[in-house]
Amino acid sequence: MKVFTILATIAITITSCNCQKKATDSSGVATNSSEVKNAVINNKTQSTVPTIYYEANTRGFFMAVKVENQLLYTSKERDFKAYSSEMKISDADWKEISALANAVDLEKVKDMKWPTEKRYYDGAPHANIIFESKGVKYPANGFDHGYPPVEVEKLVNKILSLVQDK
């Protein structure tokens, strides 16, 4: 009886291990280094740029900007229902914005530190940036317009330069 129990246990163990191996192989997970490299390359080329919302306001000033799919939307009206203007972003500018936006760690956006506090005494408009990716919004804590956190400084300055050039 002990021999039968031991043989049954070994048979069950071997077949269950084989089933797990088949499930892992058919799951589509990359198994060798060339598959991993190709997956990384494809992921980078297919990665989507998050939608970027930027707002700055103070008592006498308001600006809302949205960057999405190589388009720049702006509005200077505080209670706007739709953005008042739309501009196509050039390929070179879009490439730069894409690279800068994809470099931002969306999970850490809420923890960014602002370099100045001029907005507390009306020295600068209050600004905020929100990234939206796959339906999830990642808001920052707010900062002074013109003095963004270091993590998004180049991105914000690039977007603002496009708004001013418009």
C-alpha positions, 0 to 999 in steps of 0.5 A: 500500500505504501508503494502504491501511495508513493507511486501515485504521488510521484505520478501526480507531481510529474503530471502537474509540473508538466501542466504548469510548464505547458501553461507557462509556455503558452502564456506568451511570456518571452523565454529567451533574450532575443524575444525580450529585446524585441518585446522591449523595442516594440513596447517603446515604439508602441508606447502612448504619450499620456494626455497632458493638462496644464492650468495656470491661474490667478485673480486676473489670469487664466490659461488652460492647455491640453496636449494630445495626439500631436494637437495643442488645445488652449483656452484663456477663459476661466469657465470654458466648456471647450478649448477655444483654439487648436494647433497641430504640433510639428513632428520635431516638437511632438517627438521632443514632447513624447520623449519628455512625457514618457520620461516622467514617472507617472506614479511619482507625479503627486510627490514632485516638489515645487522650487518656489512658493510665489503663488502664496503671496500672488507673486506668480499664478498657481499652476498644475499639471495632470497626466492622463494615461489609460483612463487614469489621471496623475495630478501634481500638487501644484506649483508656480507658473514659470517655475515647474518642478525639476522632473517636468521642467523641460516638458512644461517649458516646451509646452509653454513655448508652443503656446507663446509661439502660437 
